[in-house]
Amino acid sequence: MTSVVEIKENGQLKFEAIERDEGYARVGAFVVKTEWDAGRPEWTVYADGNGDSRWTEVAEVYGVVNLAGVISQIEPGYLGLT
């Protein structure tokens, strides 16, 4: 991961710096961002449901992330999951 861009509601792009306490990793079909917030780990999970290389936030968790739990909450057929 080299950069992060947020697409605003009006379609404008907002470029965001990756902070020193943030890390990104590809985990299966997801990108998982980890960072420390108020002394505890925060996880943000992103998915690219239609393969357009635009990743959408699908979960935000404090503590331990459970990707099986995230998958169970995703709409059937999204990411090819059933």
C-alpha positions, 0 to 999 in steps of 0.5 A: 500500500503506497497511498490512500484516497477517499472519494467524497460524496461529491466525487472529489478525491481526498488524498490522505497520508498513511500515518506512522501508526497505521499498517495495511495488509492484504488478507485474502479478499480484504485489505486490513488497516491496523492502527493504535487508537487511545492505546488499543488496536483499531482494525478497518476492513476494506473489500473490492466487491466488483473488482474496480480497484476501489476498496470500500470499508466493510467493517471497523473493529476495536480489539481483535478482528474476526474476518469470519464474522465480517464475512458472515455479515457481508451480503450474499454474492458480494466478493463471490461469497455465498 
